[in-house]
Amino acid sequence: MAGNISPVTGIISEESVILEFGEHEGRTIEDIAGIDPDFYQRLVDENQKGSFSIRRHRDKTFRLYLNPMSKMDH
């Protein structure tokens, strides 16, 4: 993903962003793209709807959170 803009995380590398919900909680977005391409595509689609936010966690990692008003099921 080096040099590219991610359709899920924007300018933050997919290997640096950890999912904070659902069946893949705790995995990086990069890992999810490789093991579950259908779910990754759902993340892309939902991101375009504004369903997520990325925040820097206390441990300095980036975390992808589901916005509380999102209609996406986990």
C-alpha positions in Angstrom: 0.0 0.0 0.0 3.1 2.3 0.1 2.5 5.5 -1.6 -1.2 4.9 -2.3 -4.3 6.3 -0.6 -6.4 3.7 1.0 -10.1 3.7 0.3 -10.7 2.8 4.0 -8.0 4.7 5.9 -7.1 7.6 3.6 -3.4 8.6 3.9 -2.7 6.3 7.0 -1.2 3.0 5.9 -3.6 0.1 6.2 -1.0 -1.9 8.1 -1.1 0.8 10.9 -4.8 0.8 11.5 -6.5 -1.7 13.7 -10.2 -2.5 13.5 -12.1 -1.9 16.8 -15.4 -3.8 16.1 -16.9 -6.9 14.6 -15.6 -10.3 13.8 -12.2 -9.0 12.8 -11.7 -6.8 15.8 -8.0 -6.5 16.6 -6.7 -7.1 13.1 -5.2 -4.5 10.8 -7.1 -3.3 7.8 -4.3 -4.7 5.6 -4.8 -8.2 7.2 -8.5 -8.0 6.6 -8.0 -7.1 2.9 -6.0 -10.4 2.6 -8.2 -12.7 4.6 -11.7 -11.4 3.9 -11.9 -9.4 0.7 -15.7 -9.2 0.9 -15.6 -7.6 4.4 -12.9 -5.3 3.2 -15.1 -4.1 0.4 -17.9 -3.5 2.9 -15.5 -1.3 4.8 -14.7 0.6 1.6 -18.4 1.1 0.9 -19.3 2.1 4.5 -16.3 4.5 4.7 -17.8 6.4 1.7 -20.9 6.9 3.8 -19.0 8.3 6.7 -19.5 5.3 9.0 -16.1 5.3 10.6 -13.6 7.4 12.4 -9.9 6.8 13.0 -8.4 7.8 16.3 -5.0 7.5 17.7 -5.1 5.3 20.8 -3.1 5.7 24.0 -0.6 3.1 22.8 0.1 5.3 19.7 -1.7 2.9 17.3 -4.5 4.0 15.0 -7.9 2.5 15.6 -10.9 2.4 13.2 -14.1 2.9 15.1 -17.7 2.5 14.0 -19.6 5.8 14.4 -22.5 5.2 16.8 -25.1 6.5 14.3 -23.9 4.1 11.6 -26.3 1.6 10.1 -23.5 -1.0 9.4 -24.1 -4.2 11.2 -21.0 -5.8 12.9 
